[in-house]
Amino acid sequence: MSSALLDLTANKMFGQRIIRPLCASAIYGITFIKDTLIAIDQRKGFLLEIDPLSNNTKILNPHQVREFTDVTGICLWEDTLWVTRDNSVYLSNLNSLGLEHFITLPYPADGVAVWESTVYVSCQKLGGILIFDRHTRKQITQFYAPGVGVENLAVSEETLWVCDRTEQTVYAIDRATGEIQFNVLTPFESPTGIAVHTNSESGEKTLFIAYASEEAYIRDNPNADPSQEIAYRDKTFIHPLNYFYDPQKRFALSNGYRIEMSYVEEIAPLDEVYVPNLEWHIALPSDTDRQKVVSVEPIGLLFTEQVTDGQRVAVFKFDALTPGERHVFGWKAILEVRGIKYRITPREVENIPELPEEFQTRYLVDNDDLAMDTGIVIRAAREAVGTETNLLRKMYNIRNYVYDHLSYGIKPYIDTPDVVLERGIGSCGEYVGVLLALCRLNGIACRTVGRYKCPNVSENQNVPLQPDFNHVWLEFYIPGFGWLPMESNPDDLGYYSAHPTRFFMGLCWYHIEIGKGIPFESMISQGVRLKKEDIAIGDLAINHIRFTILDELPPL
């Protein structure tokens, strides 16, 4: 990592609090004048002066609201304010706020940043960041855009910070060469503005990110029947982005939360059964680079703990499960979970070691009804990679192939990959099955991870939350680098020419890692693992899952 990169940590003045400006509806650009936050409300055209401690706001442009409506990006250099609106970039004196035209692009200008005599302008439609000379207004060069979405910009010394709305990612770029040094996931969706704040007293620097979206809520409408209906309202706020970059392990950690998770089974059989010498295994959360297990305790019944293929498992033992017998049992864990994003390039994996033999015999075989010997799966595996030989590019191509050929749909059961490919629709578990089959046929070791995501409502702290669905994703292995995460289904907006890569080698804080490469839950009777056709766990018990977001973690 370049020595010029900023060591950005949470600003002690503002702390970890979320800044929620009064009267703001959609903030799409932010900057700082010393310790005062300046933001543009794109929808209202308000240029707002915000007190980060009290959320109080003041409109700086009461007579120029129309001129600032639909502004998408702002920045400040000395006493000049720069803004992007429609296809053009404008500059303005802070005292008068009259807009002076700087340049016009053939497509919408999204974000702007200025450092000395250099002006950086992002344009999604051109797929790049254009660099101009401030004095001559001539274009100097152009960088490729690091993501696929609309990007806002900030610059500090030698680093250009690029905030991509769709990728949910901030990229640290060498502002002289355009080379990506690392990238980091934002803790919230739809980041729309970015600024670097320098504390006037300590000199400490902090990245702040603005977010703008809509949220659904239940509205009481007395003229409707039923009277309660779903409506939408604006949601916009500003929050510090904390990160820790490890150049040796090639990942960056970002904001996270301390979470309490409970998983409990309630014996409630559809048909009464007798099961002698029963062991009920439930996987426990994993300790990883981004997830730390602070504590685990039993719920209902005591359990013993065993390690299965490197994963912690809770084992509940019954002499026999008899007709009419009822229990609740499970575990509660306190977790510290952060976002993680790896930065590994295809060039770095050109001369990797051979896959270890123990990985070949375990992670390249069909051990979970993957239909790897069927014609449709074999053809898909071949078509997905074509002539590509680089492991990372192969993985990326397989991912895109599956995303292109499947659409997401929730189903009550999991079909095999051949059926899923024929149908063209799959749940997250079926996406994983297809990905596993295609990867393993192409010599890429991979395994399942997951089971649940914490509801992504971090503002609802100390409130019991229940996930809508279970969830599963995968990890793929690169010899010499280790296991890397990848989301199972696209998780995108569906109309971009390229799929977002935010969760390719990355996970946000709400992904809970449990049982890597092993069954999440299983039953063993008299030393024999019971199969679904013997007794399905879903026919024998009801699971109860609860999350409680306790507080935000401090910076690393």
Secondary structure as a PSIPRED ss2 file (coil, helix, strand):
# PSIPRED VFORMAT (PSIPRED V4.0)

   1 M C   1.000  0.000  0.000
   2 S C   1.000  0.000  0.000
   3 S C   1.000  0.000  0.000
   4 A C   1.000  0.000  0.000
   5 L C   1.000  0.000  0.000
   6 L C   1.000  0.000  0.000
   7 D C   1.000  0.000  0.000
   8 L C   1.000  0.000  0.000
   9 T C   1.000  0.000  0.000
  10 A C   1.000  0.000  0.000
  11 N C   1.000  0.000  0.000
  12 K C   1.000  0.000  0.000
  13 M C   1.000  0.000  0.000
  14 F C   1.000  0.000  0.000
  15 G C   1.000  0.000  0.000
  16 Q C   1.000  0.000  0.000
  17 R C   1.000  0.000  0.000
  18 I C   1.000  0.000  0.000
  19 I E   0.000  0.000  1.000
  20 R C   1.000  0.000  0.000
  21 P C   1.000  0.000  0.000
  22 L C   1.000  0.000  0.000
  23 C C   1.000  0.000  0.000
  24 A C   1.000  0.000  0.000
  25 S C   1.000  0.000  0.000
  26 A C   1.000  0.000  0.000
  27 I E   0.000  0.000  1.000
  28 Y E   0.000  0.000  1.000
  29 G E   0.000  0.000  1.000
  30 I E   0.000  0.000  1.000
  31 T E   0.000  0.000  1.000
  32 F E   0.000  0.000  1.000
  33 I E   0.000  0.000  1.000
  34 K C   1.000  0.000  0.000
  35 D C   1.000  0.000  0.000
  36 T E   0.000  0.000  1.000
  37 L E   0.000  0.000  1.000
  38 I E   0.000  0.000  1.000
  39 A E   0.000  0.000  1.000
  40 I E   0.000  0.000  1.000
  41 D E   0.000  0.000  1.000
  42 Q C   1.000  0.000  0.000
  43 R C   1.000  0.000  0.000
  44 K C   1.000  0.000  0.000
  45 G C   1.000  0.000  0.000
  46 F E   0.000  0.000  1.000
  47 L E   0.000  0.000  1.000
  48 L E   0.000  0.000  1.000
  49 E E   0.000  0.000  1.000
  50 I E   0.000  0.000  1.000
  51 D C   1.000  0.000  0.000
  52 P C   1.000  0.000  0.000
  53 L C   1.000  0.000  0.000
  54 S C   1.000  0.000  0.000
  55 N C   1.000  0.000  0.000
  56 N C   1.000  0.000  0.000
  57 T E   0.000  0.000  1.000
  58 K E   0.000  0.000  1.000
  59 I E   0.000  0.000  1.000
  60 L C   1.000  0.000  0.000
  61 N C   1.000  0.000  0.000
  62 P C   1.000  0.000  0.000
  63 H C   1.000  0.000  0.000
  64 Q C   1.000  0.000  0.000
  65 V H   0.000  1.000  0.000
  66 R H   0.000  1.000  0.000
  67 E H   0.000  1.000  0.000
  68 F H   0.000  1.000  0.000
  69 T C   1.000  0.000  0.000
  70 D C   1.000  0.000  0.000
  71 V E   0.000  0.000  1.000
  72 T E   0.000  0.000  1.000
  73 G E   0.000  0.000  1.000
  74 I E   0.000  0.000  1.000
  75 C E   0.000  0.000  1.000
  76 L E   0.000  0.000  1.000
  77 W E   0.000  0.000  1.000
  78 E C   1.000  0.000  0.000
  79 D C   1.000  0.000  0.000
  80 T E   0.000  0.000  1.000
  81 L E   0.000  0.000  1.000
  82 W E   0.000  0.000  1.000
  83 V E   0.000  0.000  1.000
  84 T E   0.000  0.000  1.000
  85 R E   0.000  0.000  1.000
  86 D C   1.000  0.000  0.000
  87 N C   1.000  0.000  0.000
  88 S E   0.000  0.000  1.000
  89 V E   0.000  0.000  1.000
  90 Y E   0.000  0.000  1.000
  91 L E   0.000  0.000  1.000
  92 S E   0.000  0.000  1.000
  93 N E   0.000  0.000  1.000
  94 L C   1.000  0.000  0.000
  95 N C   1.000  0.000  0.000
  96 S C   1.000  0.000  0.000
  97 L C   1.000  0.000  0.000
  98 G C   1.000  0.000  0.000
  99 L C   1.000  0.000  0.000
 100 E E   0.000  0.000  1.000
 101 H E   0.000  0.000  1.000
 102 F E   0.000  0.000  1.000
 103 I E   0.000  0.000  1.000
 104 T E   0.000  0.000  1.000
 105 L C   1.000  0.000  0.000
 106 P C   1.000  0.000  0.000
 107 Y C   1.000  0.000  0.000
 108 P C   1.000  0.000  0.000
 109 A C   1.000  0.000  0.000
 110 D C   1.000  0.000  0.000
 111 G E   0.000  0.000  1.000
 112 V E   0.000  0.000  1.000
 113 A E   0.000  0.000  1.000
 114 V E   0.000  0.000  1.000
 115 W E   0.000  0.000  1.000
 116 E C   1.000  0.000  0.000
 117 S C   1.000  0.000  0.000
 118 T E   0.000  0.000  1.000
 119 V E   0.000  0.000  1.000
 120 Y E   0.000  0.000  1.000
 121 V E   0.000  0.000  1.000
 122 S E   0.000  0.000  1.000
 123 C E   0.000  0.000  1.000
 124 Q C   1.000  0.000  0.000
 125 K C   1.000  0.000  0.000
 126 L C   1.000  0.000  0.000
 127 G C   1.000  0.000  0.000
 128 G E   0.000  0.000  1.000
 129 I E   0.000  0.000  1.000
 130 L E   0.000  0.000  1.000
 131 I E   0.000  0.000  1.000
 132 F E   0.000  0.000  1.000
 133 D E   0.000  0.000  1.000
 134 R C   1.000  0.000  0.000
 135 H C   1.000  0.000  0.000
 136 T C   1.000  0.000  0.000
 137 R C   1.000  0.000  0.000
 138 K C   1.000  0.000  0.000
 139 Q E   0.000  0.000  1.000
 140 I E   0.000  0.000  1.000
 141 T E   0.000  0.000  1.000
 142 Q E   0.000  0.000  1.000
 143 F E   0.000  0.000  1.000
 144 Y E   0.000  0.000  1.000
 145 A C   1.000  0.000  0.000
 146 P C   1.000  0.000  0.000
 147 G C   1.000  0.000  0.000
 148 V C   1.000  0.000  0.000
 149 G C   1.000  0.000  0.000
 150 V C   1.000  0.000  0.000
 151 E E   0.000  0.000  1.000
 152 N E   0.000  0.000  1.000
 153 L E   0.000  0.000  1.000
 154 A E   0.000  0.000  1.000
 155 V E   0.000  0.000  1.000
 156 S E   0.000  0.000  1.000
 157 E C   1.000  0.000  0.000
 158 E C   1.000  0.000  0.000
 159 T E   0.000  0.000  1.000
 160 L E   0.000  0.000  1.000
 161 W E   0.000  0.000  1.000
 162 V E   0.000  0.000  1.000
 163 C E   0.000  0.000  1.000
 164 D E   0.000  0.000  1.000
 165 R C   1.000  0.000  0.000
 166 T C   1.000  0.000  0.000
 167 E C   1.000  0.000  0.000
 168 Q C   1.000  0.000  0.000
 169 T E   0.000  0.000  1.000
 170 V E   0.000  0.000  1.000
 171 Y E   0.000  0.000  1.000
 172 A E   0.000  0.000  1.000
 173 I E   0.000  0.000  1.000
 174 D E   0.000  0.000  1.000
 175 R C   1.000  0.000  0.000
 176 A C   1.000  0.000  0.000
 177 T C   1.000  0.000  0.000
 178 G C   1.000  0.000  0.000
 179 E C   1.000  0.000  0.000
 180 I E   0.000  0.000  1.000
 181 Q E   0.000  0.000  1.000
 182 F E   0.000  0.000  1.000
 183 N E   0.000  0.000  1.000
 184 V E   0.000  0.000  1.000
 185 L E   0.000  0.000  1.000
 186 T C   1.000  0.000  0.000
 187 P C   1.000  0.000  0.000
 188 F C   1.000  0.000  0.000
 189 E C   1.000  0.000  0.000
 190 S C   1.000  0.000  0.000
 191 P E   0.000  0.000  1.000
 192 T E   0.000  0.000  1.000
 193 G E   0.000  0.000  1.000
 194 I E   0.000  0.000  1.000
 195 A E   0.000  0.000  1.000
 196 V E   0.000  0.000  1.000
 197 H E   0.000  0.000  1.000
 198 T E   0.000  0.000  1.000
 199 N C   1.000  0.000  0.000
 200 S C   1.000  0.000  0.000
 201 E C   1.000  0.000  0.000
 202 S C   1.000  0.000  0.000
 203 G C   1.000  0.000  0.000
 204 E C   1.000  0.000  0.000
 205 K E   0.000  0.000  1.000
 206 T E   0.000  0.000  1.000
 207 L E   0.000  0.000  1.000
 208 F E   0.000  0.000  1.000
 209 I E   0.000  0.000  1.000
 210 A E   0.000  0.000  1.000
 211 Y E   0.000  0.000  1.000
 212 A E   0.000  0.000  1.000
 213 S E   0.000  0.000  1.000
 214 E E   0.000  0.000  1.000
 215 E E   0.000  0.000  1.000
 216 A E   0.000  0.000  1.000
 217 Y E   0.000  0.000  1.000
 218 I E   0.000  0.000  1.000
 219 R E   0.000  0.000  1.000
 220 D E   0.000  0.000  1.000
 221 N C   1.000  0.000  0.000
 222 P C   1.000  0.000  0.000
 223 N C   1.000  0.000  0.000
 224 A C   1.000  0.000  0.000
 225 D C   1.000  0.000  0.000
 226 P C   1.000  0.000  0.000
 227 S C   1.000  0.000  0.000
 228 Q E   0.000  0.000  1.000
 229 E E   0.000  0.000  1.000
 230 I E   0.000  0.000  1.000
 231 A E   0.000  0.000  1.000
 232 Y E   0.000  0.000  1.000
 233 R E   0.000  0.000  1.000
 234 D E   0.000  0.000  1.000
 235 K E   0.000  0.000  1.000
 236 T E   0.000  0.000  1.000
 237 F E   0.000  0.000  1.000
 238 I E   0.000  0.000  1.000
 239 H E   0.000  0.000  1.000
 240 P E   0.000  0.000  1.000
 241 L E   0.000  0.000  1.000
 242 N C   1.000  0.000  0.000
 243 Y E   0.000  0.000  1.000
 244 F E   0.000  0.000  1.000
 245 Y E   0.000  0.000  1.000
 246 D E   0.000  0.000  1.000
 247 P C   1.000  0.000  0.000
 248 Q C   1.000  0.000  0.000
 249 K C   1.000  0.000  0.000
 250 R C   1.000  0.000  0.000
 251 F E   0.000  0.000  1.000
 252 A E   0.000  0.000  1.000
 253 L E   0.000  0.000  1.000
 254 S E   0.000  0.000  1.000
 255 N E   0.000  0.000  1.000
 256 G E   0.000  0.000  1.000
 257 Y E   0.000  0.000  1.000
 258 R E   0.000  0.000  1.000
 259 I E   0.000  0.000  1.000
 260 E E   0.000  0.000  1.000
 261 M E   0.000  0.000  1.000
 262 S E   0.000  0.000  1.000
 263 Y E   0.000  0.000  1.000
 264 V E   0.000  0.000  1.000
 265 E E   0.000  0.000  1.000
 266 E E   0.000  0.000  1.000
 267 I E   0.000  0.000  1.000
 268 A C   1.000  0.000  0.000
 269 P C   1.000  0.000  0.000
 270 L C   1.000  0.000  0.000
 271 D C   1.000  0.000  0.000
 272 E C   1.000  0.000  0.000
 273 V C   1.000  0.000  0.000
 274 Y C   1.000  0.000  0.000
 275 V E   0.000  0.000  1.000
 276 P E   0.000  0.000  1.000
 277 N E   0.000  0.000  1.000
 278 L E   0.000  0.000  1.000
 279 E E   0.000  0.000  1.000
 280 W E   0.000  0.000  1.000
 281 H E   0.000  0.000  1.000
 282 I E   0.000  0.000  1.000
 283 A E   0.000  0.000  1.000
 284 L C   1.000  0.000  0.000
 285 P E   0.000  0.000  1.000
 286 S C   1.000  0.000  0.000
 287 D C   1.000  0.000  0.000
 288 T C   1.000  0.000  0.000
 289 D C   1.000  0.000  0.000
 290 R C   1.000  0.000  0.000
 291 Q E   0.000  0.000  1.000
 292 K E   0.000  0.000  1.000
 293 V E   0.000  0.000  1.000
 294 V E   0.000  0.000  1.000
 295 S E   0.000  0.000  1.000
 296 V E   0.000  0.000  1.000
 297 E E   0.000  0.000  1.000
 298 P E   0.000  0.000  1.000
 299 I E   0.000  0.000  1.000
 300 G C   1.000  0.000  0.000
 301 L C   1.000  0.000  0.000
 302 L C   1.000  0.000  0.000
 303 F C   1.000  0.000  0.000
 304 T E   0.000  0.000  1.000
 305 E E   0.000  0.000  1.000
 306 Q E   0.000  0.000  1.000
 307 V E   0.000  0.000  1.000
 308 T E   0.000  0.000  1.000
 309 D C   1.000  0.000  0.000
 310 G C   1.000  0.000  0.000
 311 Q E   0.000  0.000  1.000
 312 R E   0.000  0.000  1.000
 313 V E   0.000  0.000  1.000
 314 A E   0.000  0.000  1.000
 315 V E   0.000  0.000  1.000
 316 F E   0.000  0.000  1.000
 317 K E   0.000  0.000  1.000
 318 F E   0.000  0.000  1.000
 319 D E   0.000  0.000  1.000
 320 A E   0.000  0.000  1.000
 321 L E   0.000  0.000  1.000
 322 T C   1.000  0.000  0.000
 323 P C   1.000  0.000  0.000
 324 G C   1.000  0.000  0.000
 325 E C   1.000  0.000  0.000
 326 R C   1.000  0.000  0.000
 327 H C   1.000  0.000  0.000
 328 V E   0.000  0.000  1.000
 329 F E   0.000  0.000  1.000
 330 G E   0.000  0.000  1.000
 331 W E   0.000  0.000  1.000
 332 K E   0.000  0.000  1.000
 333 A E   0.000  0.000  1.000
 334 I E   0.000  0.000  1.000
 335 L E   0.000  0.000  1.000
 336 E E   0.000  0.000  1.000
 337 V E   0.000  0.000  1.000
 338 R E   0.000  0.000  1.000
 339 G E   0.000  0.000  1.000
 340 I E   0.000  0.000  1.000
 341 K E   0.000  0.000  1.000
 342 Y E   0.000  0.000  1.000
 343 R C   1.000  0.000  0.000
 344 I C   1.000  0.000  0.000
 345 T C   1.000  0.000  0.000
 346 P H   0.000  1.000  0.000
 347 R H   0.000  1.000  0.000
 348 E H   0.000  1.000  0.000
 349 V H   0.000  1.000  0.000
 350 E C   1.000  0.000  0.000
 351 N C   1.000  0.000  0.000
 352 I C   1.000  0.000  0.000
 353 P C   1.000  0.000  0.000
 354 E C   1.000  0.000  0.000
 355 L C   1.000  0.000  0.000
 356 P C   1.000  0.000  0.000
 357 E H   0.000  1.000  0.000
 358 E H   0.000  1.000  0.000
 359 F H   0.000  1.000  0.000
 360 Q H   0.000  1.000  0.000
 361 T H   0.000  1.000  0.000
 362 R H   0.000  1.000  0.000
 363 Y H   0.000  1.000  0.000
 364 L C   1.000  0.000  0.000
 365 V C   1.000  0.000  0.000
 366 D C   1.000  0.000  0.000
 367 N C   1.000  0.000  0.000
 368 D C   1.000  0.000  0.000
 369 D C   1.000  0.000  0.000
 370 L C   1.000  0.000  0.000
 371 A C   1.000  0.000  0.000
 372 M C   1.000  0.000  0.000
 373 D C   1.000  0.000  0.000
 374 T C   1.000  0.000  0.000
 375 G H   0.000  1.000  0.000
 376 I H   0.000  1.000  0.000
 377 V H   0.000  1.000  0.000
 378 I H   0.000  1.000  0.000
 379 R H   0.000  1.000  0.000
 380 A H   0.000  1.000  0.000
 381 A H   0.000  1.000  0.000
 382 R H   0.000  1.000  0.000
 383 E H   0.000  1.000  0.000
 384 A H   0.000  1.000  0.000
 385 V H   0.000  1.000  0.000
 386 G C   1.000  0.000  0.000
 387 T C   1.000  0.000  0.000
 388 E C   1.000  0.000  0.000
 389 T C   1.000  0.000  0.000
 390 N C   1.000  0.000  0.000
 391 L H   0.000  1.000  0.000
 392 L H   0.000  1.000  0.000
 393 R H   0.000  1.000  0.000
 394 K H   0.000  1.000  0.000
 395 M H   0.000  1.000  0.000
 396 Y H   0.000  1.000  0.000
 397 N H   0.000  1.000  0.000
 398 I H   0.000  1.000  0.000
 399 R H   0.000  1.000  0.000
 400 N H   0.000  1.000  0.000
 401 Y H   0.000  1.000  0.000
 402 V H   0.000  1.000  0.000
 403 Y H   0.000  1.000  0.000
 404 D H   0.000  1.000  0.000
 405 H H   0.000  1.000  0.000
 406 L C   1.000  0.000  0.000
 407 S E   0.000  0.000  1.000
 408 Y E   0.000  0.000  1.000
 409 G C   1.000  0.000  0.000
 410 I C   1.000  0.000  0.000
 411 K C   1.000  0.000  0.000
 412 P C   1.000  0.000  0.000
 413 Y C   1.000  0.000  0.000
 414 I C   1.000  0.000  0.000
 415 D C   1.000  0.000  0.000
 416 T C   1.000  0.000  0.000
 417 P H   0.000  1.000  0.000
 418 D H   0.000  1.000  0.000
 419 V H   0.000  1.000  0.000
 420 V H   0.000  1.000  0.000
 421 L H   0.000  1.000  0.000
 422 E H   0.000  1.000  0.000
 423 R H   0.000  1.000  0.000
 424 G C   1.000  0.000  0.000
 425 I E   0.000  0.000  1.000
 426 G E   0.000  0.000  1.000
 427 S C   1.000  0.000  0.000
 428 C H   0.000  1.000  0.000
 429 G H   0.000  1.000  0.000
 430 E H   0.000  1.000  0.000
 431 Y H   0.000  1.000  0.000
 432 V H   0.000  1.000  0.000
 433 G H   0.000  1.000  0.000
 434 V H   0.000  1.000  0.000
 435 L H   0.000  1.000  0.000
 436 L H   0.000  1.000  0.000
 437 A H   0.000  1.000  0.000
 438 L H   0.000  1.000  0.000
 439 C H   0.000  1.000  0.000
 440 R H   0.000  1.000  0.000
 441 L H   0.000  1.000  0.000
 442 N C   1.000  0.000  0.000
 443 G C   1.000  0.000  0.000
 444 I C   1.000  0.000  0.000
 445 A C   1.000  0.000  0.000
 446 C E   0.000  0.000  1.000
 447 R E   0.000  0.000  1.000
 448 T E   0.000  0.000  1.000
 449 V E   0.000  0.000  1.000
 450 G E   0.000  0.000  1.000
 451 R E   0.000  0.000  1.000
 452 Y E   0.000  0.000  1.000
 453 K E   0.000  0.000  1.000
 454 C C   1.000  0.000  0.000
 455 P C   1.000  0.000  0.000
 456 N C   1.000  0.000  0.000
 457 V C   1.000  0.000  0.000
 458 S C   1.000  0.000  0.000
 459 E C   1.000  0.000  0.000
 460 N C   1.000  0.000  0.000
 461 Q C   1.000  0.000  0.000
 462 N C   1.000  0.000  0.000
 463 V C   1.000  0.000  0.000
 464 P C   1.000  0.000  0.000
 465 L E   0.000  0.000  1.000
 466 Q C   1.000  0.000  0.000
 467 P C   1.000  0.000  0.000
 468 D C   1.000  0.000  0.000
 469 F C   1.000  0.000  0.000
 470 N C   1.000  0.000  0.000
 471 H E   0.000  0.000  1.000
 472 V E   0.000  0.000  1.000
 473 W E   0.000  0.000  1.000
 474 L E   0.000  0.000  1.000
 475 E E   0.000  0.000  1.000
 476 F E   0.000  0.000  1.000
 477 Y E   0.000  0.000  1.000
 478 I E   0.000  0.000  1.000
 479 P C   1.000  0.000  0.000
 480 G C   1.000  0.000  0.000
 481 F C   1.000  0.000  0.000
 482 G E   0.000  0.000  1.000
 483 W E   0.000  0.000  1.000
 484 L E   0.000  0.000  1.000
 485 P E   0.000  0.000  1.000
 486 M E   0.000  0.000  1.000
 487 E C   1.000  0.000  0.000
 488 S C   1.000  0.000  0.000
 489 N C   1.000  0.000  0.000
 490 P C   1.000  0.000  0.000
 491 D C   1.000  0.000  0.000
 492 D C   1.000  0.000  0.000
 493 L C   1.000  0.000  0.000
 494 G C   1.000  0.000  0.000
 495 Y C   1.000  0.000  0.000
 496 Y C   1.000  0.000  0.000
 497 S C   1.000  0.000  0.000
 498 A C   1.000  0.000  0.000
 499 H C   1.000  0.000  0.000
 500 P C   1.000  0.000  0.000
 501 T C   1.000  0.000  0.000
 502 R C   1.000  0.000  0.000
 503 F C   1.000  0.000  0.000
 504 F E   0.000  0.000  1.000
 505 M C   1.000  0.000  0.000
 506 G E   0.000  0.000  1.000
 507 L E   0.000  0.000  1.000
 508 C C   1.000  0.000  0.000
 509 W C   1.000  0.000  0.000
 510 Y C   1.000  0.000  0.000
 511 H E   0.000  0.000  1.000
 512 I E   0.000  0.000  1.000
 513 E C   1.000  0.000  0.000
 514 I E   0.000  0.000  1.000
 515 G C   1.000  0.000  0.000
 516 K C   1.000  0.000  0.000
 517 G C   1.000  0.000  0.000
 518 I C   1.000  0.000  0.000
 519 P C   1.000  0.000  0.000
 520 F C   1.000  0.000  0.000
 521 E E   0.000  0.000  1.000
 522 S E   0.000  0.000  1.000
 523 M E   0.000  0.000  1.000
 524 I E   0.000  0.000  1.000
 525 S E   0.000  0.000  1.000
 526 Q C   1.000  0.000  0.000
 527 G C   1.000  0.000  0.000
 528 V E   0.000  0.000  1.000
 529 R E   0.000  0.000  1.000
 530 L C   1.000  0.000  0.000
 531 K C   1.000  0.000  0.000
 532 K C   1.000  0.000  0.000
 533 E C   1.000  0.000  0.000
 534 D C   1.000  0.000  0.000
 535 I C   1.000  0.000  0.000
 536 A C   1.000  0.000  0.000
 537 I H   0.000  1.000  0.000
 538 G H   0.000  1.000  0.000
 539 D H   0.000  1.000  0.000
 540 L H   0.000  1.000  0.000
 541 A E   0.000  0.000  1.000
 542 I E   0.000  0.000  1.000
 543 N E   0.000  0.000  1.000
 544 H E   0.000  0.000  1.000
 545 I E   0.000  0.000  1.000
 546 R E   0.000  0.000  1.000
 547 F E   0.000  0.000  1.000
 548 T E   0.000  0.000  1.000
 549 I E   0.000  0.000  1.000
 550 L E   0.000  0.000  1.000
 551 D E   0.000  0.000  1.000
 552 E E   0.000  0.000  1.000
 553 L C   1.000  0.000  0.000
 554 P C   1.000  0.000  0.000
 555 P C   1.000  0.000  0.000
 556 L C   1.000  0.000  0.000
